[in-house]
Amino acid sequence: MVRRSRPRTVQVPPGATTVRIPTQRGTKGAPPVFVVVSESRPSLSSRLARAAGGWAWRHRAFWAPTGYAALAYLLTTVIHLIAPWMVFFLAPASPVPLLALWWTRVKQPERVGERPGRLLTAAALATLAVAWAAAIVHYGPLTVLLAWAWVGLTVAVQVFWLVVRRSK
């Protein structure tokens, strides 16, 4: 009895979209069977999401303050729902950035550097951000005035970030 050997695996080049199925037993004169596998095109929404995600990834350092602001809004919302008593820690902590800058200027003026206006602006923005977080935790994230304050503070921090990054 003659033993026929068939290959167990067929080597397919990478990226091939056509796979040849070997002739089956009992059909000696039949032509070979070909199966064409076409790649499905991604949907429009997935292509848009991929393009937006790629753009956001390439410009992640540019938009970092806005991303942190969105994260802060979500975290303060969760804190408002889970632990509203945190307002008693956030409210007294709001002047800490300005006090730290004042303490540094008094005790170690050489550490302030040659651009004290930047440090003062950064400390003022941080103070406003902590005060905003305390207000959101106390009053809730759906307060219209606080939502507009968040938008204004986010724009101010984003502009400050872009100015500081450009002037280095």
Phi, psi and chi 1 to 4 in degrees:
 res  aa     phi    psi   chi1   chi2   chi3   chi4
   1 MET       -  131.2  176.9 -179.3 -147.8      -
   2 VAL   -85.5  132.1  178.3      -      -      -
   3 ARG   -98.4  121.4 -171.6  165.3 -169.9 -171.6
   4 ARG   -91.4  137.8  -69.8 -169.4 -119.6  174.6
   5 SER  -110.6  135.0   62.3      -      -      -
   6 ARG  -117.3  146.4  -68.1 -171.5  -59.7  169.3
   7 PRO   -68.1  135.5   22.7  -30.2      -      -
   8 ARG   -74.2  -35.9  -64.3  -75.9  178.4 -152.7
   9 THR  -129.1  143.8   59.6      -      -      -
  10 VAL  -102.9  128.8  176.9      -      -      -
  11 GLN   -76.7  120.8  -64.6  -65.7  -33.6      -
  12 VAL  -115.2  129.9  179.4      -      -      -
  13 PRO   -64.5  149.4   18.9  -26.3      -      -
  14 PRO   -64.0  138.2   18.7  -27.2      -      -
  15 GLY    85.1    3.2      -      -      -      -
  16 ALA   -73.3  139.6      -      -      -      -
  17 THR  -109.7   -0.3   56.8      -      -      -
  18 THR  -120.2  131.0  -56.1      -      -      -
  19 VAL  -121.3  129.5  178.2      -      -      -
  20 ARG   -92.0  127.0 -178.1 -176.2  177.9  -79.0
  21 ILE   -96.8  125.0  -61.6  175.8      -      -
  22 PRO   -64.5  158.5   11.9  -16.5      -      -
  23 THR   -61.7  136.5  -53.1      -      -      -
  24 GLN   -84.0  159.9  -57.9  -62.3  -49.0      -
  25 ARG   -65.3  141.8  -68.8 -175.5 -175.9  164.9
  26 GLY    91.3   -8.1      -      -      -      -
  27 THR  -123.3   69.9   55.3      -      -      -
  28 LYS   -69.5  -36.5  -68.0 -175.0 -178.5 -167.2
  29 GLY   -93.7   -0.7      -      -      -      -
  30 ALA   -75.0  146.5      -      -      -      -
  31 PRO   -69.5  156.0   24.1  -30.9      -      -
  32 PRO   -65.4  151.4   20.9  -29.0      -      -
  33 VAL   -96.1  134.0  178.0      -      -      -
  34 PHE  -119.1  135.9  -73.3   92.0      -      -
  35 VAL  -116.1  125.6  175.8      -      -      -
  36 VAL  -101.7  122.2  178.0      -      -      -
  37 VAL  -107.2  115.2  179.4      -      -      -
  38 SER   -99.2  141.1   63.5      -      -      -
  39 GLU   -75.8  136.1  -64.5  179.4   13.4      -
  40 SER   -78.6  135.8   60.3      -      -      -
  41 ARG   -77.1  141.5  -67.4 -178.1   52.7  173.0
  42 PRO   -67.3  151.6   17.6  -24.8      -      -
  43 SER   -71.3  166.7   65.3      -      -      -
  44 LEU   -63.8  -41.0  179.7   61.8      -      -
  45 SER   -66.3  -37.7   60.2      -      -      -
  46 SER   -70.1  -35.8   68.6      -      -      -
  47 ARG   -66.3  -40.2  -74.2 -171.1  -73.6  171.2
  48 LEU   -65.9  -41.6  -72.6  174.1      -      -
  49 ALA   -64.1  -40.0      -      -      -      -
  50 ARG   -65.9  -41.3 -174.8  177.9  179.3   94.4
  51 ALA   -66.0  -43.2      -      -      -      -
  52 ALA   -66.1  -40.9      -      -      -      -
  53 GLY   -65.1  -39.6      -      -      -      -
  54 GLY   -64.9  -41.7      -      -      -      -
  55 TRP   -63.8  -44.5  179.2   85.0      -      -
  56 ALA   -63.6  -36.6      -      -      -      -
  57 TRP   -69.2  -40.4 -177.4 -105.6      -      -
  58 ARG   -68.1  -28.7  -75.6 -171.6  -56.7  -83.5
  59 HIS  -110.3   29.1  -63.5   89.8      -      -
  60 ARG   -65.9  -34.5   63.1 -171.2  179.9  -86.0
  61 ALA   -72.7  -30.1      -      -      -      -
  62 PHE   -67.7  -40.8 -176.4   83.5      -      -
  63 TRP  -103.0   17.9  -68.7  102.9      -      -
  64 ALA   -57.4  -45.9      -      -      -      -
  65 PRO   -62.0  -35.1  -22.6   32.8      -      -
  66 THR   -68.5  -39.4  -56.7      -      -      -
  67 GLY   -64.1  -42.2      -      -      -      -
  68 TYR   -65.9  -35.1  -74.7  129.8      -      -
  69 ALA   -65.9  -41.9      -      -      -      -
  70 ALA   -63.9  -41.1      -      -      -      -
  71 LEU   -64.2  -40.6 -178.1   64.4      -      -
  72 ALA   -63.2  -39.3      -      -      -      -
  73 TYR   -62.8  -44.2 -161.5   89.4      -      -
  74 LEU   -65.4  -42.5  -70.0  173.7      -      -
  75 LEU   -66.7  -40.6  -73.8  177.0      -      -
  76 THR   -67.8  -31.3   52.7      -      -      -
  77 THR   -64.8  -44.8  -59.7      -      -      -
  78 VAL   -65.0  -41.1  169.8      -      -      -
  79 ILE   -64.1  -38.7  -69.8  171.7      -      -
  80 HIS   -61.3  -38.3  168.4   73.4      -      -
  81 LEU   -77.7  -38.4  -65.7  173.6      -      -
  82 ILE   -92.5  -46.0  -65.8  175.0      -      -
  83 ALA  -135.3   74.5      -      -      -      -
  84 PRO   -66.5  -15.3   19.4  -26.8      -      -
  85 TRP   -69.7  -11.2   49.0  -93.4      -      -
  86 MET   -63.5  -15.7  -76.2  -66.6  -69.5      -
  87 VAL   -61.2  -28.2   70.5      -      -      -
  88 PHE   -72.4  -13.9  -62.9  115.7      -      -
  89 PHE   -99.9  -35.2  -67.5  102.9      -      -
  90 LEU   -74.8  -40.4  -73.3  172.1      -      -
  91 ALA   -62.1  -48.3      -      -      -      -
  92 PRO   -68.2  -21.6  -16.9   26.2      -      -
  93 ALA   -82.6   -7.7      -      -      -      -
  94 SER   -64.1  -37.4   62.1      -      -      -
  95 PRO   -82.3    2.3   28.3  -34.1      -      -
  96 VAL   -58.4  -43.3  166.7      -      -      -
  97 PRO   -61.2  -41.5  -24.7   33.5      -      -
  98 LEU   -68.3  -39.0  -75.4  174.1      -      -
  99 LEU   -65.2  -37.9  -69.5  173.8      -      -
 100 ALA   -64.7  -40.8      -      -      -      -
 101 LEU   -64.7  -42.7  178.7   64.1      -      -
 102 TRP   -63.1  -43.1  171.5   76.8      -      -
 103 TRP   -63.3  -39.8 -176.2  -97.4      -      -
 104 THR   -66.6  -40.2  -56.6      -      -      -
 105 ARG   -67.0  -32.6  -73.0 -171.7   74.2  163.3
 106 VAL   -77.8  -47.9  168.3      -      -      -
 107 LYS   -85.0  -37.9  -64.6  -64.5 -179.1 -177.3
 108 GLN  -137.4   77.1  -61.1  170.3  -19.7      -
 109 PRO   -65.4  -22.5   16.7  -23.5      -      -
 110 GLU   -70.5  -21.5   68.6  -83.5   -4.2      -
 111 ARG   -77.3  -17.0  -67.6 -167.9   67.3 -177.1
 112 VAL   -67.9  -35.4  173.7      -      -      -
 113 GLY    90.4 -166.0      -      -      -      -
 114 GLU   -91.4   -6.1   57.6 -165.8   39.3      -
 115 ARG  -126.7   74.9  -63.3 -176.7  178.1  156.5
 116 PRO   -70.9  -20.9   24.1  -31.8      -      -
 117 GLY   -64.2  -37.0      -      -      -      -
 118 ARG   -63.9  -44.2  -77.6 -173.0 -177.9  179.0
 119 LEU   -65.1  -39.5  -72.2  176.9      -      -
 120 LEU   -64.7  -42.5 -178.7   61.6      -      -
 121 THR   -64.9  -43.9  -54.9      -      -      -
 122 ALA   -63.6  -41.1      -      -      -      -
 123 ALA   -67.0  -39.3      -      -      -      -
 124 ALA   -65.5  -42.1      -      -      -      -
 125 LEU   -66.1  -38.6  -72.5  172.1      -      -
 126 ALA   -66.2  -38.6      -      -      -      -
 127 THR   -62.6  -45.5  -61.9      -      -      -
 128 LEU   -63.0  -37.5  -71.9  173.3      -      -
 129 ALA   -66.0  -42.5      -      -      -      -
 130 VAL   -69.2  -38.7  175.3      -      -      -
 131 ALA   -64.4  -40.1      -      -      -      -
 132 TRP   -62.3  -43.2  169.4   84.4      -      -
 133 ALA   -61.8  -40.7      -      -      -      -
 134 ALA   -64.0  -40.7      -      -      -      -
 135 ALA   -66.8  -40.1      -      -      -      -
 136 ILE   -64.7  -41.8  -76.5  -73.0      -      -
 137 VAL   -64.6  -35.1  168.6      -      -      -
 138 HIS   -79.2  -49.8 -176.9   67.5      -      -
 139 TYR   -94.1  -21.2  -65.4  110.1      -      -
 140 GLY   106.2  154.9      -      -      -      -
 141 PRO   -77.1  -11.6   27.2  -33.6      -      -
 142 LEU   -92.9    5.9  -61.4  178.8      -      -
 143 THR   -70.7  122.1  -52.1      -      -      -
 144 VAL   -63.4  -44.3  175.4      -      -      -
 145 LEU   -62.1  -38.6 -174.7   61.2      -      -
 146 LEU   -72.3  -31.5  -70.0  176.0      -      -
 147 ALA   -65.7  -42.3      -      -      -      -
 148 TRP   -67.5  -34.4  -78.2  109.4      -      -
 149 ALA   -64.1  -38.3      -      -      -      -
 150 TRP   -62.2  -44.2  175.6   79.8      -      -
 151 VAL   -61.3  -47.7  169.4      -      -      -
 152 GLY   -62.6  -42.7      -      -      -      -
 153 LEU   -66.8  -37.7 -170.7   59.0      -      -
 154 THR   -64.2  -44.0  -58.9      -      -      -
 155 VAL   -63.8  -42.6  168.3      -      -      -
 156 ALA   -63.0  -43.9      -      -      -      -
 157 VAL   -67.7  -38.9  169.7      -      -      -
 158 GLN   -63.0  -43.6 -177.3   67.8   46.0      -
 159 VAL   -64.8  -44.1  167.8      -      -      -
 160 PHE   -59.6  -42.2  176.1   70.9      -      -
 161 TRP   -61.0  -44.9  174.0 -101.6      -      -
 162 LEU   -67.4  -39.1  -66.2  177.2      -      -
 163 VAL   -66.1  -44.1  168.1      -      -      -
 164 VAL   -67.5  -40.5  166.6      -      -      -
 165 ARG   -66.8  -34.1  -75.4 -168.5   68.8 -148.8
 166 ARG   -74.8  -31.1 -146.3  143.4  165.1   58.6
 167 SER   -92.3    7.8   62.9      -      -      -
 168 LYS   -74.3      -  -78.0 -173.7  177.4  179.6
